[in-house]
Amino acid sequence: MKSSSVSVVVVSFNTKEMLVRTLNSIPKNNLIKKIFVSDNGSTDGSISEVERLSKKDSRIELIQNNSNLGFSKANNIAKNYVQTPYVLFLNPDTQIVADPITKLVEYMDLHKEVYAATCKVVLPDRKLDKDTRRSFPTPLVSLMHFSMLDRIFPQNKLFSRYWYGYISEDEDHEVEVIQGAFLLTRKDVLDKVGWFDEDYFLDGEDIDLCWKISKLGGKLLYLPSSGVIKHFKKGSKSKNKSMKSIYSGVVAMKLFYKKRLSHQYPWYVSRIVYFGIHLLVGIRIVKFKLGL
């Protein structure tokens, strides 16, 4: 097994057009050995499209799930197939513009202390996808974020920790959370932490995975110098928008806090946190019903 080889894992669910664009954008080189498409029971023709593409690109392998297992479980199924030292989790609503994979792998080969890394991820308007680099949502960080103080003071270190607004988007630096849309890590690290926590269905699993990786003592890096991908933000979610998908993000917040943070704070802080989360649920449900 060569040290520099990557398996790409893409989870799909009724995102045929976006999925095809994503798969076609993956560089054709000897570094990427396999591209696993873990499909959650798509009914829009995604499966036939993947099968068609696999005839042109032998690296593509379809994993068919009988139902929508969610993001975590669908990714975890790939662990039975991956045989490369590196694993890249890639969203089906992305497009690789300037290949970052080669440079990231070269960097991680030289820096064994780096357990996970990402590149610069931009939206269709070329602006940075701010969720690319985040801090863990502790009560203080979350307060600054959901109170909009990080938007009011975007370059203040105290207020803008969630999105690292005080650090240039073009600067390589260490982060706490890497977005699951493009997350390169080591297979042996994934095996140690148990891959994704399957209690998460659609949101929050990337934050939780990064938490587990950080607890091993490794570094997580944001390396915009490596290259760029485009993220058609909310593309796959808006296509399958439902009350469940709207609610899942807030449920994930509560789950992450309960699993990873609650033991660090007194009970009254947790009460305030849970109240804030339920308030956010209400706001999002109202906005959804009003079509906002």
C-alpha positions as a printed Julia matrix, in Angstrom:
292×3 Matrix{Float64}:
   0.0    0.0     0.0
   1.53   3.3    -1.11
   1.64   6.16    1.37
   0.1    8.58   -1.11
  -3.27   7.17   -2.16
  -6.78   8.41   -1.53
 -10.3    7.02   -1.5
 -13.07   9.56   -2.09
 -16.42   8.98   -0.39
 -19.52  10.77   -1.7
 -22.95  10.3    -0.12
 -25.87  10.92   -2.46
 -29.64  11.15   -2.15
 -31.67  12.37   -5.12
 -29.05  14.86   -6.31
 -28.39  13.46   -9.79
 -27.31  16.6   -11.66
 -25.12  17.87   -8.84
 -23.65  14.42   -8.24
 -22.62  14.03  -11.87
 -20.94  17.43  -11.8
 -19.07  16.49   -8.61
 -17.86  13.15   -9.95
 -16.74  14.67  -13.25
 -14.69  17.28  -11.38
 -12.61  14.75   -9.43
  -9.07  14.75  -10.87
  -8.04  11.76  -12.94
  -4.66  10.8   -11.51
  -2.89   7.9    -9.84
  -3.31   9.43   -6.4
  -7.06   8.79   -6.23
  -7.57   5.04   -6.25
 -11.29   4.74   -5.57
 -14.41   6.91   -5.62
 -17.18   5.35   -3.54
 -20.68   6.68   -4.08
 -22.84   5.64   -1.12
 -26.37   6.18   -2.38
 -29.23   6.44    0.13
 -31.96   4.95   -2.04
 -32.2    7.66   -4.69
 -35.19   7.51   -7.05
 -34.19  10.33   -9.44
 -31.91   8.36  -11.73
 -28.75   8.95   -9.68
 -27.97   5.23   -9.57
 -28.1    4.76  -13.34
 -25.93   7.84  -13.82
 -23.29   6.52  -11.4
 -23.35   3.16  -13.18
 -22.89   4.95  -16.51
 -19.97   6.99  -15.22
 -18.35   3.91  -13.67
 -18.03   2.4   -17.14
 -15.91   5.39  -18.15
 -14.0    5.69  -14.88
 -13.17   2.36  -13.23
 -12.38   4.11   -9.95
 -16.07   4.79   -9.36
 -17.87   2.18   -7.29
 -21.52   2.34   -6.31
 -22.69   1.33   -2.83
 -26.48   0.98   -2.83
 -28.33   1.5     0.43
 -31.97   0.46    0.56
 -33.14   3.62    2.3
 -32.01   7.07    3.41
 -29.55   6.15    6.16
 -28.41   9.71    6.73
 -24.96  11.17    6.18
 -23.08   9.42    8.99
 -24.23   5.86    8.36
 -23.85   6.17    4.6
 -20.27   7.39    4.99
 -19.47   4.7     7.53
 -20.55   1.94    5.18
 -17.57   2.87    3.02
 -15.14   1.84    5.77
 -15.71  -1.76    4.7
 -14.35  -0.87    1.25
 -11.61   1.72    1.83
  -8.06   0.34    1.62
  -6.08   3.55    1.18
  -4.21   5.55    3.86
  -6.23   8.7     3.12
  -9.98   9.24    2.92
 -11.63  12.32    1.41
 -15.25  13.0     2.35
 -16.78  15.05   -0.46
 -20.29  16.46   -0.74
 -22.38  15.72   -3.85
 -23.02  19.46   -4.29
 -19.37  20.42   -4.77
 -17.1   20.97   -7.75
 -13.32  20.78   -7.64
 -12.01  23.89   -9.37
  -8.28  23.97   -8.62
  -7.23  20.5    -7.42
  -6.25  20.72   -3.74
  -6.02  16.97   -3.11
  -2.47  16.43   -4.35
  -1.0   19.29   -2.33
  -2.93  18.34    0.79
  -1.71  14.75    0.66
   1.87  15.89    0.03
   1.61  18.19    3.05
   0.15  15.52    5.3
   2.78  13.02    4.17
   5.42  15.45    5.42
   3.54  16.47    8.58
   2.39  13.38   10.44
   1.0   15.54   13.26
  -1.76  16.73   10.89
  -4.71  14.35   11.14
  -7.17  16.21    8.91
  -7.14  19.09    6.44
  -9.26  21.06    4.04
  -8.8   23.56    1.24
 -10.48  26.85    0.41
 -14.18  26.27   -0.22
 -16.1   29.0    -2.01
 -19.75  29.56   -2.86
 -20.99  30.03   -6.44
 -20.41  33.8    -6.08
 -16.74  33.03   -5.24
 -17.13  34.21   -1.65
 -15.74  32.0     1.09
 -18.06  29.35    2.47
 -17.59  30.42    6.08
 -18.48  26.98    7.45
 -15.25  25.69    5.9
 -13.38  26.63    9.08
 -15.08  26.81   12.45
 -14.48  26.66   16.17
 -16.29  24.21   18.41
 -19.73  25.61   19.36
 -19.11  26.14   23.06
 -21.73  28.21   24.91
 -19.68  31.41   24.55
 -18.81  30.86   20.89
 -22.43  29.96   20.1
 -23.73  33.03   21.95
 -21.51  35.32   19.88
 -22.62  33.56   16.69
 -26.38  33.3    17.19
 -26.62  36.79   18.7
 -25.09  38.04   15.42
 -22.22  39.73   17.26
 -19.75  37.93   14.99
 -21.42  39.66   12.02
 -21.33  43.04   13.72
 -17.68  42.64   14.73
 -16.39  40.2    12.07
 -12.69  40.76   12.78
 -12.83  40.84   16.56
 -11.13  37.78   18.07
 -13.58  37.53   20.96
 -16.74  37.84   18.91
 -15.75  36.13   15.65
 -14.23  32.88   16.86
 -16.92  30.66   15.29
 -15.91  31.46   11.69
 -12.35  32.65   12.45
 -13.24  36.06   11.07
 -10.12  37.56   12.64
  -7.85  35.46   10.4
  -7.57  36.1     6.65
  -9.37  33.54    4.5
  -6.19  33.24    2.44
  -3.98  32.32    5.39
  -3.09  28.72    6.23
  -3.88  28.02    9.88
  -4.98  25.44   12.42
  -8.72  25.1    13.1
 -11.02  23.13   15.37
 -13.7   22.12   12.87
 -13.52  21.25    9.17
 -16.73  21.17    7.16
 -17.77  17.74    5.91
 -18.21  19.06    2.37
 -14.46  18.55    1.85
 -12.63  16.78    4.64
  -9.4   14.88    4.05
  -8.19  12.64    6.86
  -6.22   9.48    7.57
  -7.9    6.07    7.59
  -6.0    4.95   10.68
  -7.29   8.05   12.49
 -10.86   7.25   11.42
 -10.45   3.68   12.63
  -9.25   4.92   16.02
 -12.17   7.3    16.53
 -14.81   5.0    15.05
 -15.55   7.09   11.94
 -18.74   9.21   12.14
 -21.08   9.03   15.12
 -24.27   7.52   13.7
 -26.48   9.29   16.24
 -26.24  12.26   13.85
 -28.49  11.99   10.8
 -27.82  14.99    8.58
 -26.01  17.76   10.47
 -23.35  18.04   13.17
 -21.51  14.83   12.31
 -18.52  16.74   10.92
 -18.21  18.81   14.12
 -18.38  15.64   16.21
 -15.8   13.85   14.06
 -13.41  16.78   14.35
 -13.91  16.77   18.12
 -12.93  13.1    18.28
  -9.92  13.64   16.02
  -8.72  16.59   18.1
  -8.9   14.45   21.25
  -6.28  12.14   19.71
  -3.87  15.07   19.79
  -3.62  15.66   16.06
  -3.91  18.95   14.22
  -6.69  19.97   11.85
  -5.66  22.5     9.22
  -7.33  24.93    6.84
  -4.95  25.24    3.88
  -6.32  27.63    1.24
  -2.93  27.57   -0.47
  -3.61  23.97   -1.54
  -6.44  24.74   -3.94
 -10.12  25.61   -4.3
 -13.45  23.82   -4.59
 -16.88  25.29   -5.18
 -19.75  24.44   -2.85
 -23.3   24.9    -4.11
 -24.33  25.55   -0.53
 -27.58  23.99    0.65
 -28.0   22.46   -2.79
 -28.6   18.9    -1.7
 -30.62  19.99    1.35
 -32.9   22.42   -0.5
 -33.67  19.78   -3.09
 -34.9   17.46   -0.34
 -36.15  20.17    2.02
 -38.51  18.96    4.71
 -39.38  19.65    8.31
 -37.01  16.83    9.24
 -34.05  18.46    7.48
 -34.88  21.86    9.0
 -35.12  20.33   12.47
 -32.03  18.1    12.17
 -29.52  20.92   12.45
 -30.87  22.1    15.76
 -31.2   18.54   17.07
 -27.52  18.07   16.2
 -26.61  21.11   18.3
 -28.31  19.61   21.34
 -26.74  16.21   20.71
 -23.23  17.61   20.38
 -23.56  19.7    23.51
 -24.93  16.77   25.5
 -22.25  14.33   24.29
 -19.15  16.51   24.28
 -19.63  19.69   26.33
 -22.31  19.42   29.0
 -20.04  17.79   31.58
 -17.75  20.84   31.43
 -20.4   23.32   32.61
 -22.64  23.73   35.67
 -26.28  22.65   35.36
 -27.66  26.18   35.01
 -25.46  26.87   31.98
 -26.79  23.7    30.36
 -30.35  24.81   31.1
 -29.69  28.1    29.34
 -28.08  26.3    26.4
 -31.01  23.89   25.99
 -33.49  26.77   26.24
 -31.62  28.62   23.51
 -31.6   25.54   21.29
 -35.36  25.0    21.69
 -35.96  28.68   20.98
 -33.95  28.32   17.79
 -36.04  25.28   16.83
 -39.19  27.37   17.14
 -37.78  30.21   15.06
 -36.66  27.87   12.27
 -39.98  26.03   12.17
 -41.9   29.31   11.91
 -39.6   30.53    9.13
 -40.03  27.22    7.29
 -43.83  27.36    7.49
 -43.83  30.97    6.3
 -41.55  30.04    3.43
 -38.77  32.37    4.6
